[in-house]
Amino acid sequence: MKNGIVPAMNLTQFLIQIVVTFVAAFFGAFLTRRTEQFKHLQELRSTAYADFLRGFARVGRAQSDGRSDDRSMLEELEGRVIVTDSRSRIAIYGGRDVVHELSQFITHGTQTLTPDGMQAFGRLCMLMRAEAGMERASPDDITRVLFS
C-alpha cells in the first residue's frame, strides 16, 4: 500500500473473493432448499403408503373376523376412509411406478382373495419398499409375509 492507495491486484482479489462468497452462499442455500423439499416429499409419500397399508389391513381384519356387529362395521368403515384418503395422496405424491401398480391392483378389484390380487398387492408393496430406499426383497418373501 503506497500513499493510501490499494494496489489494483489486491482490490481485484478482494472483489473476486466477495463474488465467490456470494455465489457459494447462494448455491448452499439452493441445495439446502432442494434437500428439504426432497425430504418433505419422501415423508409425504411414506406416510401415504403406510396409511394405505394400515387402512387396507384394518378393512381386511374387520372382514375376516366373521362378525357383522357395529364394532366390526365401524372398523371396516374407518379402514375404508383411511384407504380412500391415502389413495388420493398416493395419486398426488406417489412415484410413477407405485401409482401404476396401485392402478393395476384396483383393476383386480383391490382384493387379495385371488392369486392375481395377491400378486398385484405384493408388487405394490415391493415398489413402495423400493421408493423408501429399502433393500430388494424377493416376491416370494413379500407374498409370504403378507398372506401367510
N, C-alpha and C positions, 0 to 999 in steps of 0.2 A: 504494500500500500504506500503510494507516494503522494505526499501533499493532500491526503484525504480523499484520493481518487481510488476506487476499487478497480483493479485491473479487469479488463474485459473477459479474460478467461475465467476468473473466479465468479463473475456475475453470470456468465453462461452456464457454468457448472451448477450454480445455485438455482437458476431457473429450471434447468433440467431435473434437478432433484425435486423441486416443487411439483413439476408436471408428473414425474414418475410417482410421487407420493399420492397425488390426487387420483391418478389412474389406478394405482394399486388399491386405494381405499374404495373407489367406485367398483372395481372388479370384485373385491372381497364382499362388499355389500350385496352385489348382484348374485354371487354364488351362494351366500347365506340365505338370501330370499328364495332362490330356486330350491335349495335343500329343504327349507322349511315347507315350501309348497308340496314337494315330493313326499315328505314325511306326513303331511296332513292328508294327502290323497291316499297314501298307504293305510293310514289309520281309518279313514272313511271306508275304504274297501274291506279291510279286515273286520271292521265292526259289522258291515252289511253281510259279509259272508258268514260270520259267526252267528248273527241273528237269524239268518236264513236256516242254518243247520239246527239251531236251538228251537226255532218255531216248528220246523219240519219234524223234529224229534218229539216235540210236545204233541203235535197232531197225531203222529204215529202211536205214541203211548196211549193217548186218550181213545183212539180207535181200537187198539189191540187189547185193552183191558176187558172188553166184552160187556161193559156196563153202559147203560144209557141213562144214568141218573143226571141230575143237574150239575153235579161237580164235573163229571166227565165231559158233558156237553160244553160247560164253561171252559174247561181246559182246552178242548178242541177249538173252540171259537177264539180263545186267546192265541193259540198257536197259529191259526189261520191269519189273524190280524198281523202277527209278527212276520209271518212269511210274506204276506202281501206288501207290507211296508218295506221289508228287506229286498224284495224283488224290485221294487221301484228304485231303491238306492243302488242295487246292482246294475240296473239298466243305465243309471247315470254315471256311477263311479267305477263299475266293474271293468276289468280288462276285456278286450275284444274276444279272446278265446273263451273266457268264462261266460260272457253274455251269450255267445253262440251255443255253448254246451248247455246252458240253462234253457235256452230256446229248444234245444233237442230234447231235454228232459221234459219240458212242458208238452212237447209233441207226443210223448209217451203217456201223457195224462198225469204227470207228476206222481206216478205210482211206482212203488218199489216192490210190488207183488209179482211182477213178471220179470223174467230174465232180462229183457230189453230195458225195462225201467231201472233195474238194479245196476246194469252196466252203465246206463246214462248217468245215474246218480253217482256211481263210483268215478266215472270220468270227470264229472263236475267237481267232485271233491279233490281229485288229483290236480286239476287245473288251479283250484283255489290254493292248494298247498304250494304249487309252483310259483304262483304270484306272491305268496308270502315268503318266498326265498328258501323254502324247506327242501331238504334232500329228496330226490325222487324215490318213491316207494312203488313196489310192483302193484299192478292192477289186482292181482290175486290177494295180496295182503290187504289192500284197501277194501276190497269186497268182503273179505273175511271179517275184518274189524267192524265193518258197517252192518253186516247181515247175519253174523253167526251168534 
